[in-house]
């Protein structure tokens, strides 16, 4: 069984990442292909409707810190006093089962993952312009002006890290950007190293038919 | 200007390569993307309707041999007493202009190109089964049984070389196989090294808008 690939997708707030991810999973389902999102561990309390194991693995602080001490996270961070992390074991079990795993993480998280898994495939989504970024952050209608300015500043500082990534997708046209993301995933699946089982089964059928 | 990528596509006779190539170029045209086929040099006489510079570069034996002596071919071969070759200069001019170049060549040609351009992206198309290969070779209706047997033997010996290639596409479903070929091409275009100009132009527009 060939291993799956580990993908890191990072995008500043307002780059339109959510739509890209949604489309990718719709396409994957249509193709019967195998990709999962990693489910993070967190110490924060479940919100209404959140299910343990589906939305997050909800753990207490001691459990989380033990995992940190045992290098059990590919990346982790504290956000507003809560701890969030990506379990190394959960990811590696999926990969070993031949399943692709997508991590939707920020620039700092990506850096941590790449230090532990230099073979991870890293993709950065860029908004097409400053105006598009600002428009997307404003259009949500959820945030006041100060929050938008703060998000914009964070986005800009993240954008400056694009050179850490192997791939860049400029999200100008959502169809093209989705196609680019899908291409990166599909390309990996056709590398010789991931096709050996398939090729072997084709060639076995050949051998039985070749006279002599 | 970032360089284009050089692609090598090989497939045994009967693997269904022609349809894949046709689809890829239709898609490329629809996307306004830039990929060309390399036009080979040959010493054979033009056939009815063939245009010099479009179908082949028609040259005499001395010119061809001078090019061979000057290492002017990425690959060349003699077939039925005629010489055929892929001009290194023509390919490299396109690549430097940022155009992707596709070489449709056999296993021996691919080996020669990879020796000179180890950065070439090599793709092997495999038929899904012995029966499918035989059916495709028979269905053309152009060849007698002895010719079909000979082609089949050549195809089988080519198939054994699949491990020389970076990518394998099993052409079981032509839609999926076309999508796989397109994915390999599109993936290359989103590597950081090929996105620098695009990213730079996006970021310049950012800089002019950022206060302070």
Interface residues (C-beta under 8 A of the other chain):
Chain A: X123 X126 X127 X128 X129 X130 X131 X156 X159 X162 X163 X165 X166 X167 X168 X169 X170 X179 X180 X182 X183 X184 X185 X186 X187 X189 X190 X191 X192 X195 X198 X199 X202 X203 X205 X206 X209 X210
Chain B: X123 X126 X127 X128 X129 X130 X131 X156 X159 X162 X163 X165 X166 X167 X168 X169 X170 X179 X180 X182 X183 X184 X185 X186 X187 X189 X190 X191 X192 X195 X198 X199 X202 X203 X205 X206 X209 X210
